Amino acid sequence: MLPSTHDDRSWTVAGAKAKLSEVMERAQSVPQTITRNGKPSVVVVSAEEWQRKTARKGSLAEFLLNSPLRGTDLDLDRQRDEPRDLSL
């Protein structure tokens, strides 16, 4: 059975509830979108895809060392202004 909307990757909430196993099965190969009130609300992806997308790719230090801005003459001096008065 096809998803509950015209797109084979998009489901209404009611359709996704009724066919959760099918949504999960299809998500193993291609992300599945669940809509609410006609608008995309969530995307279901396989656990493998989720881990691939969220895996850390190095440390912050490595990112900064590989920055194309490294070695440029940027003015990075901190401002020495007094802190703002937050009392009302």
N, C-alpha and C positions, 0 to 999 in steps of 0.2 A: 504494500500500500504506500502511496506517495505521501509526503508531508502535507499538512493541512493548509498550505497556501500554494500559489502558482510556482514558486521557486522550489527546486528540489533540495535546497539547503536551508529553507526557512520554515519555521513552525509557529503556529499560534500557541499560547500557553495551554489552552485546552487540548489541542492536538498533541503537544509534547507530553502532557500528562497521560493522555490515553495511549500513547505509543512510546513511552520512555525507553524501553528496550531497543526499539528501532532507532531512536535519536542517538542513543549511545553507540549502537553498532555503526551507524553512518559516520559518527564523529571520529571513529577510528581511522577513517581515510580522508575526511574533509570536514572542516568546522561546520557546525550546525547553529543557526541563529534562531533564537526564540523571540518572538515579537509580543508586545503588549500594546493594545490599542492601536495596532497597525504600525508601531515603531519598534525598531530593534531594541531589545532589552538586555539580553545576555547571549553569549556565544559558548557553545559546548565544544570542547576539543578533547582529543585523547590525552591520557596522562603522559604519554611519551612526548607529544607535541608541547604540552604545558611545560614539562621539564626542560625541553630543548629551548623554549622561548625564555624561560626564567633563569636558566643557568648563569651563574656569575662567570664573567669572562675576564678574569684578572682582578687585581686590586685597584683601589683608587690611586695609589702611588704609581702603578704601571700606566694607568690611564693618563695621569698628569705628565709622566715622563715621555709618553708617546704623543703628547699634544702638539699639533702644528704650531701652536703659539710659543712652545718652549724655545728659549733663546731670543725671542723678540724683545725689544726694548719697551716693555710696558711699565707704566707708572703705577706701582702697587703699594705706595705708601698709605698707611692708615691715617684716617683723619683723627685729629687729637681734640676734637670738640668735646665740650662738657656733655654729660648725659642729659637727656631731656627730663624735665620735671613732669612726672606722671601723676602727681597729686591733683585732685580736683579743687 
